[in-house]
Amino acid sequence: MSQPATPKAFPVSWDQFHRDCRAMAWRLADKGKFEAIVCITRGGLVPAAIVARELGLRLIETICIASYHDYKSQGELQTLKGVAPSIQAIGDGRGKGILVIDDLTDTGKTAKVVRDLLPNAHFATVYAKPMGVPLIDTFVTEVSQDTWIYFPWDLELKYSEPIAKGTKG
């Protein structure tokens, strides 16, 4: 996610993320018979586990692409681990029967790298921003391009300042 100077914050709790992943599984259930999941790490790991459970899929593989090297800004994409040969052997060898999962599509750059490798796969993300939507087949919630999503694995519980500074609790 390319973080704007004054982002709109969209914090997501574990409960909400789990509900959104299950909603994604409901949408995917009638999209065809998937033989395997390829999750884009790291963000796709948690939704892939939830969707795999809900759809009864056991074959889960990863493609490892790094784009956020300092958390706040997207840098050069690096493919750290490609698609396994066992996945490429499924269906037509171009992704047919494969479900690709990620937590978010922001600019669509990561999805494009994977789409080039598996052009016939079905791409699903929990959240989507307008620039990334054209590369995704299924998503649950669209947020504005200037929204920064705070995923539950990036958050901790702590005191929060009141919106009106100087307000006594």
C-alpha positions as CSV (number, residue, x, y, z in Angstrom):
1,M,0.0,0.0,0.0
2,S,1.5,3.3,-0.9
3,Q,0.9,5.4,2.2
4,P,-0.4,8.9,1.6
5,A,0.8,11.9,3.7
6,T,-2.5,12.1,5.6
7,P,-4.0,8.6,5.3
8,K,-7.5,7.6,6.0
9,A,-7.1,4.9,8.6
10,F,-9.0,1.6,8.3
11,P,-8.1,-0.5,11.3
12,V,-9.3,-4.1,11.0
13,S,-9.7,-6.4,14.0
14,W,-9.1,-10.1,14.0
15,D,-12.9,-10.7,14.2
16,Q,-13.6,-8.4,11.3
17,F,-10.9,-9.9,9.2
18,H,-12.2,-13.4,9.9
19,R,-15.7,-12.4,8.9
20,D,-14.4,-10.7,5.7
21,C,-12.4,-13.9,4.8
22,R,-15.5,-16.0,5.3
23,A,-17.5,-13.6,3.2
24,M,-14.8,-14.1,0.5
25,A,-15.1,-17.8,0.7
26,W,-18.9,-17.6,0.3
27,R,-18.4,-15.6,-2.9
28,L,-15.8,-18.0,-4.2
29,A,-17.8,-21.1,-3.4
30,D,-19.8,-20.8,-6.7
31,K,-17.0,-19.6,-8.9
32,G,-15.9,-23.1,-10.0
33,K,-13.9,-26.0,-8.7
34,F,-10.5,-25.0,-7.4
35,E,-7.8,-27.6,-7.1
36,A,-5.3,-25.5,-5.2
37,I,-4.6,-22.1,-3.6
38,V,-1.5,-20.0,-4.2
39,C,-1.3,-17.3,-1.6
40,I,0.9,-14.2,-2.0
41,T,3.0,-13.9,1.0
42,R,3.0,-12.6,3.5
43,G,-0.4,-10.9,3.5
44,G,-2.2,-13.8,1.8
45,L,-1.3,-16.4,4.3
46,V,-4.1,-15.7,6.8
47,P,-6.9,-15.4,4.3
48,A,-5.7,-18.4,2.4
49,A,-5.9,-20.5,5.6
50,I,-9.4,-19.4,6.3
51,V,-10.6,-19.8,2.7
52,A,-8.9,-23.2,2.4
53,R,-10.8,-24.4,5.5
54,E,-14.1,-23.1,4.2
55,L,-13.7,-24.5,0.7
56,G,-12.2,-27.8,1.8
57,L,-8.9,-27.2,-0.1
58,R,-5.7,-28.9,1.1
59,L,-3.2,-28.0,-1.6
60,I,-1.8,-24.6,-0.6
61,E,1.3,-23.1,-2.1
62,T,3.0,-19.7,-1.8
63,I,4.5,-17.2,-4.1
64,C,6.7,-14.8,-2.2
65,I,6.9,-11.3,-3.5
66,A,8.4,-8.4,-1.4
67,S,7.2,-4.9,-2.2
68,Y,7.2,-3.1,1.1
69,H,10.8,-3.0,2.4
70,D,10.2,-0.3,5.0
71,Y,6.5,-0.9,5.8
72,K,5.3,2.6,4.7
73,S,6.2,2.8,1.1
74,Q,6.1,0.4,-1.8
75,G,9.4,-0.2,-3.5
76,E,10.8,-2.4,-6.2
77,L,9.1,-5.8,-6.5
78,Q,11.2,-8.8,-5.7
79,T,10.1,-12.3,-6.3
80,L,11.7,-14.3,-3.5
81,K,10.0,-17.6,-4.4
82,G,8.2,-18.4,-7.6
83,V,5.3,-20.7,-8.3
84,A,6.0,-24.4,-7.5
85,P,6.2,-26.8,-10.5
86,S,3.4,-28.9,-8.9
87,I,1.1,-25.9,-9.1
88,Q,2.0,-25.2,-12.7
89,A,1.1,-28.8,-13.6
90,I,-2.5,-28.3,-12.6
91,G,-5.2,-27.7,-15.2
92,D,-3.9,-26.0,-18.3
93,G,-0.5,-25.1,-16.8
94,R,-1.5,-21.4,-16.9
95,G,-3.5,-21.3,-13.7
96,K,-6.9,-22.9,-14.6
97,G,-8.2,-24.4,-11.3
98,I,-5.9,-22.3,-9.2
99,L,-7.2,-19.7,-6.7
100,V,-4.7,-16.9,-5.9
101,I,-5.3,-15.2,-2.6
102,D,-3.9,-12.0,-1.1
103,D,-5.1,-9.7,1.7
104,L,-5.2,-6.6,-0.5
105,T,-4.7,-5.2,-3.9
106,D,-3.4,-1.7,-3.8
107,T,-1.7,-0.5,-7.0
108,G,-2.1,-3.9,-8.7
109,K,1.7,-4.3,-9.2
110,T,2.0,-7.5,-7.2
111,A,-1.1,-9.0,-8.8
112,K,0.2,-8.3,-12.2
113,V,3.4,-10.2,-11.5
114,V,1.4,-13.2,-10.4
115,R,-1.2,-12.8,-13.2
116,D,1.7,-12.9,-15.8
117,L,2.7,-16.3,-14.3
118,L,-0.8,-17.7,-13.9
119,P,-3.0,-15.8,-16.4
120,N,-6.0,-18.2,-16.1
121,A,-6.1,-18.3,-12.3
122,H,-8.9,-16.8,-10.3
123,F,-7.6,-13.9,-8.2
124,A,-9.2,-13.0,-4.9
125,T,-8.4,-10.4,-2.2
126,V,-10.2,-9.4,0.9
127,Y,-9.7,-5.7,0.3
128,A,-9.2,-3.7,-2.9
129,K,-8.2,-0.2,-3.9
130,P,-9.4,1.3,-7.2
131,M,-6.0,1.0,-9.0
132,G,-5.8,-2.7,-8.2
133,V,-9.4,-3.7,-8.9
134,P,-9.0,-4.4,-12.7
135,L,-6.5,-7.3,-11.9
136,I,-8.8,-9.0,-9.3
137,D,-11.7,-11.3,-10.0
138,T,-13.2,-11.4,-6.5
139,F,-12.9,-9.1,-3.5
140,V,-15.0,-8.3,-0.4
141,T,-14.5,-4.6,0.4
142,E,-13.3,-1.7,-1.7
143,V,-11.6,1.2,0.0
144,S,-10.4,4.5,-1.5
145,Q,-6.8,4.7,-2.9
146,D,-5.8,7.0,-0.1
147,T,-6.8,4.6,2.7
148,W,-4.2,2.9,4.8
149,I,-5.4,-0.5,6.1
150,Y,-4.1,-1.6,9.4
151,F,-4.3,-5.3,9.5
152,P,-4.7,-7.1,12.8
153,W,-1.2,-8.6,12.7
154,D,0.2,-5.1,12.6
155,L,-1.7,-3.8,15.6
156,E,-1.4,-3.9,19.3
157,L,-3.8,-2.8,22.0
158,K,-2.9,0.4,23.7
159,Y,-4.3,3.7,24.9
160,S,-5.8,5.9,22.1
161,E,-5.8,9.7,22.4
162,P,-9.2,11.3,22.1
163,I,-10.0,12.9,18.8
164,A,-10.4,16.3,20.5
165,K,-7.0,16.9,22.1
166,G,-7.1,18.0,25.7
167,T,-10.3,16.2,26.5
168,K,-10.3,14.5,29.9
169,G,-11.4,10.9,30.0
